[in-house]
C-alpha cells in the first residue's frame, strides 16, 4: 500500500490547542494508562528487545508513536521507552563504540495540532524529534527503517465507518443507534469486519517499515470474551452517549435522520480476535498478548470528572489489551 493510501477522515483528529475543551487538557485518563503501562513496557524491552541485532546496522534507534495526538502523554511515554532501552543497553554490555542516538517520530492525522505538540516538546529531551502526518492505516515510513513502534489507546479507531451502516436497504442499517451496543448481529459483524480490514492494513504497513527484530507495543481497549460489550466500561460509556443523543432527538433538538447518519468509528476487539489477525499477518512473533487493567486512579484524578469516578467504582470493567510483537 502506498504512502498516500488512507481512509480515515480528518475529522477524527483530537481537539487541538490547550484550551478548556482541548485533548491536551482532557486526556488525564490516557495519561494514567501511560503511567500504568510503564513497568510492563520496561519489562518487555528488558526481556525481548535485542539491541545487538538492532545496532548492528544502525547507530540510531528510531521510535514512532502512532496516533500520538497532542499533549504531554506522548512525551512521557517516549521518555519511558528511551529510558528502558538505555537500561537494556547497559545490561547487555555491548561492545559498541558509542551509545545509540534516538530519533522519535510523532505520527497522527494531518489535521492533528502539530504546532501545539511541538511547541511543548521537553527542552531537555535526549532525542531528535520529527512529525509524520498521515493515517496509521497505511504506510508512513521507508521500508526497514523503524526499530520500535508504540501505540496507546488508538487502535480501536476504525479506518472508516462501515458503509452498510448508512444503507437503508441493508440489514446492517444502524437505525436509531450510534454504535453496535445492543445492536443486531448484522451491525456488530459490519463493525468487526471493518476493524479486521483496518488492522490487516496496519500490520502490513508496520511489517514493511520495521527492521527484523524490531518491537511493537500496543495498548488499546479490549472486550473480554463472554462479557456483553454493554457491561464493559467502554460499552457503558458509549451507551450513555447514545442515550443522551436519543434524548436530544426526542426533544426535537436534532432530527432522527441526524442520529441515523452518525456512527462512532470505534470497535473494541477481544484478545482472540486480535491474536487471529496477528497470526494471519504472519510477519510478527507474539511476545505477549494479555488482558490488563490500568488499575484504580489516584483520588486527586477522580475528583476532576464523573468519568474518573465511574472507573473507580467499576475498575474491573475497564479492560485493555497489552500487546508486544517482534518483527520476524
C-alpha positions in Angstrom: 0.0 0.0 0.0 1.4 3.4 -1.0 2.2 6.2 1.4 -0.8 8.2 0.2 -3.3 5.5 1.0 -5.6 6.4 3.8 -9.3 6.0 4.5 -9.6 7.8 7.8 -11.5 11.1 7.5 -9.6 14.1 9.0 -12.5 14.9 11.3 -11.3 12.1 13.6 -8.4 14.1 14.9 -8.4 15.1 18.6 -9.2 18.7 19.6 -6.1 20.8 19.3 -4.8 23.8 21.3 -4.5 23.9 25.1 -7.9 25.4 25.9 -10.7 24.1 28.1 -12.0 21.5 25.6 -8.7 20.5 24.1 -7.4 17.0 24.1 -4.3 18.2 26.0 -6.5 19.3 28.9 -8.8 16.4 28.8 -6.6 13.3 28.5 -5.7 12.5 32.0 -7.2 9.0 31.7 -4.9 8.4 28.8 -2.1 9.7 30.8 -2.9 7.3 33.6 -2.6 4.5 31.0 0.9 5.7 30.2 2.0 5.6 33.8 0.3 2.2 34.5 2.0 0.6 31.5 5.5 1.9 32.2 6.6 -1.2 34.1 5.2 -3.6 31.5 6.9 -1.8 28.6 10.2 -1.7 30.5 9.9 -5.4 31.2 9.2 -6.3 27.6 12.2 -4.3 26.4 14.5 -5.8 29.1 13.4 -9.4 28.2 12.7 -9.3 24.5 14.5 -6.5 22.7 17.9 -7.5 21.3 19.9 -4.2 20.8 22.9 -6.1 19.5 20.9 -7.1 16.4 19.2 -3.6 16.0 22.5 -1.7 16.4 24.4 -4.0 14.0 23.2 -1.9 11.0 22.4 1.5 12.6 23.7 3.5 15.5 20.4 5.4 15.7 17.3 3.9 17.3 14.1 5.1 15.5 10.9 5.2 17.5 7.4 6.1 16.4 4.3 6.9 18.4 1.4 6.2 16.0 -1.7 8.2 16.9 0.3 10.5 19.2 -2.4 13.3 19.3 -1.3 16.3 21.3 -0.4 16.9 24.9 2.2 15.7 27.5 1.2 12.0 27.4 3.2 11.1 24.3 6.3 12.8 25.7 6.1 10.8 28.9 5.6 7.5 27.0 8.6 8.2 24.8 10.8 9.1 27.7 9.8 5.8 29.4 10.7 3.8 26.3 14.0 5.6 25.8 15.0 5.1 29.5 14.1 1.4 29.2 16.2 1.0 26.1 19.2 2.7 27.7 18.9 0.4 30.7 18.8 -2.5 28.3 21.9 -1.2 26.5 23.8 -1.0 29.8 22.6 -4.5 30.8 23.7 -6.1 27.5 27.3 -4.6 27.9 27.5 -4.2 24.1 30.9 -3.8 22.5 29.9 -0.7 20.6 32.0 2.5 20.4 29.2 4.8 21.4 25.7 4.7 22.9 22.9 4.9 20.3 21.2 8.1 19.5 17.4 8.3 19.3 15.1 9.7 16.6 11.5 9.9 17.6 8.6 10.3 15.1 5.3 11.6 16.3 2.5 10.5 14.0 -1.1 11.5 13.7 -3.6 12.7 11.1 -2.7 15.7 9.0 -5.3 17.8 10.9 -3.6 17.0 14.2 -2.4 20.1 16.1 1.3 19.5 15.5 2.0 23.2 16.3 0.9 22.8 19.9 2.5 19.4 20.1 6.0 20.7 19.1 5.7 23.9 21.0 5.5 21.8 24.2 8.4 19.5 23.4 10.5 18.9 26.6 13.5 21.2 26.3 15.8 18.6 28.0 14.8 15.8 25.7 17.5 13.3 24.7 16.2 12.6 21.2 15.7 14.2 17.7 12.0 14.8 17.1 10.0 14.9 13.9 6.3 14.9 12.9 4.9 12.4 10.4 1.4 13.4 9.3 -0.9 10.6 7.9 -3.2 7.8 9.0 -1.6 4.8 10.6 -3.9 2.7 8.4 -1.3 2.9 5.7 2.5 3.3 5.1 4.2 6.1 6.9 8.0 5.3 6.6 10.5 3.8 4.2 11.0 0.0 4.3 13.1 -1.3 7.2 13.6 2.0 8.9 11.7 1.7 12.3 13.1 -0.1 15.4 10.3 0.5 17.9 6.6 1.2 17.3 4.3 2.4 20.1 0.6 3.0 20.2 -1.6 3.8 23.1 -5.4 4.0 23.1 -5.6 4.4 19.3 -6.0 1.1 17.6 -9.7 0.8 18.5 -10.4 3.6 16.0 -11.7 2.3 12.6 -10.2 3.3 9.3 -13.7 4.3 8.3 -17.3 3.8 9.3 -18.8 0.7 7.6 -20.7 1.9 4.6 -23.6 -0.6 5.1 -24.5 1.1 8.4 -25.9 4.1 6.4 -27.6 2.0 3.7 -31.3 1.9 4.4 -31.7 -1.2 2.2 -29.0 -3.2 4.1 -29.8 -5.5 7.1 -26.8 -3.7 8.7 -28.6 -0.2 8.6 -28.0 1.1 12.1 -31.2 3.0 12.5 -31.7 4.8 15.8 -28.3 3.9 17.2 -24.8 5.4 17.1 -22.8 2.3 17.8 -23.1 -1.5 17.9 -24.1 -1.7 21.6 -27.3 -3.8 21.8 -27.4 -3.8 18.0 -28.4 -6.8 15.8 -25.7 -9.2 14.8 -25.5 -7.7 11.3 -24.4 -4.4 12.7 -21.8 -6.0 15.0 -20.5 -8.1 12.2 -20.1 -5.0 10.0 -18.1 -3.3 12.7 -15.9 -6.4 13.2 -15.3 -6.9 9.5 -14.2 -3.2 9.1 -11.9 -3.5 12.1 -10.3 -6.6 10.7 -9.6 -4.9 7.4 -8.1 -1.9 9.2 -5.8 -4.0 11.4 -4.7 -6.0 8.4 -3.6 -2.8 6.7 -2.0 -1.5 9.9 0.0 -4.7 10.4 1.1 -5.0 6.7 2.3 -1.4 6.8 4.3 -1.8 10.1 5.8 -5.1 8.9 7.3 -3.3 5.8 8.5 -0.3 7.9 10.1 -2.2 10.8 13.5 -3.8 10.9 13.9 -7.5 11.7 14.0 -7.8 15.5 12.1 -4.5 15.9 9.4 -4.3 18.6 5.9 -3.0 18.6 4.0 -2.3 21.8 0.3 -1.6 21.5 -2.3 -0.8 24.2 -6.0 -0.3 23.5 -9.4 -1.2 24.9 -10.5 -4.8 24.9 -13.7 -6.8 25.3 -13.2 -9.9 27.5 -14.7 -13.0 25.9 -18.1 -13.9 27.4 -18.9 -10.5 28.8 -21.5 -8.4 27.0 -19.9 -5.3 25.5 -22.6 -3.1 27.2 -21.2 -4.3 30.6 -17.7 -3.1 29.9 -16.6 0.4 30.8 -16.2 1.5 27.2 -19.5 0.0 26.2 -21.3 1.6 29.1 -19.7 5.0 28.3 -20.9 4.8 24.7 -24.3 3.6 25.7 -24.7 6.7 27.9 -23.6 8.9 25.0 -26.1 7.2 22.7 -28.9 7.7 25.3 -28.1 11.4 25.5 -28.2 11.8 21.8 -31.5 10.0 21.5 -32.9 12.3 24.2 -31.9 15.3 22.1 -33.8 13.7 19.2 -36.9 13.2 21.3 -36.8 16.8 22.4 -36.5 17.9 18.7 -33.1 19.5 19.1 -31.7 17.2 16.5 -33.5 15.1 13.8 -33.8 11.3 13.7 -32.1 11.4 10.3 -29.1 13.1 12.0 -29.0 10.2 14.5 -29.1 7.7 11.8 -26.3 9.4 9.9 -23.9 9.2 12.8 -22.0 6.1 13.9 -19.0 6.0 16.2 -15.9 4.9 14.2 -14.7 2.6 17.0 -14.6 -1.1 17.7 -13.3 -2.9 20.8 -11.9 -6.4 19.9 -11.4 -9.4 22.0 -7.9 -10.9 22.7 -8.9 -13.9 20.4 -9.8 -11.6 17.6 -6.5 -9.7 17.8 -4.4 -12.8 18.1 -6.1 -14.3 15.0 -5.3 -11.1 13.0 -1.7 -11.0 14.0 -1.2 -14.7 13.2 -2.9 -14.2 9.8 -0.4 -11.4 9.0 2.4 -13.8 9.8 5.2 -11.2 10.0 5.4 -10.8 13.8 6.1 -13.1 16.7 3.7 -12.5 19.6 5.9 -12.0 22.6 3.0 -11.0 24.9 -0.8 -10.5 24.4 -2.8 -10.2 27.6 -5.8 -8.5 29.1 -4.8 -5.9 31.7 -6.4 -3.3 33.8 -4.8 0.2 34.2 -5.8 0.0 37.9 -7.6 2.5 40.2 -6.9 6.1 39.5 -5.4 8.4 42.1 -8.0 10.1 44.2 -7.0 13.5 43.0 -7.8 12.5 39.5 -11.3 11.1 40.3 -12.3 14.5 41.6 -11.9 16.0 38.2 -14.7 14.3 36.4 -17.6 11.9 36.8 -15.8 9.7 34.3 -13.0 9.2 36.7 -15.4 8.3 39.5 -17.1 5.8 37.3 -13.8 4.0 36.6 -13.0 3.8 40.3 -16.5 2.5 41.1 -16.2 -0.2 38.3 -12.5 -0.8 37.9 -13.0 -4.4 36.7 -14.9 -3.2 33.7 -12.0 -1.2 32.3 -10.0 -3.8 30.4 -7.3 -3.3 27.9 -5.1 -5.4 25.6 -1.4 -5.2 26.1 0.4 -6.5 23.0 4.1 -6.9 22.4 5.1 -8.0 18.9 8.6 -8.6 17.4 9.2 -8.3 13.7 10.4 -11.6 12.3 
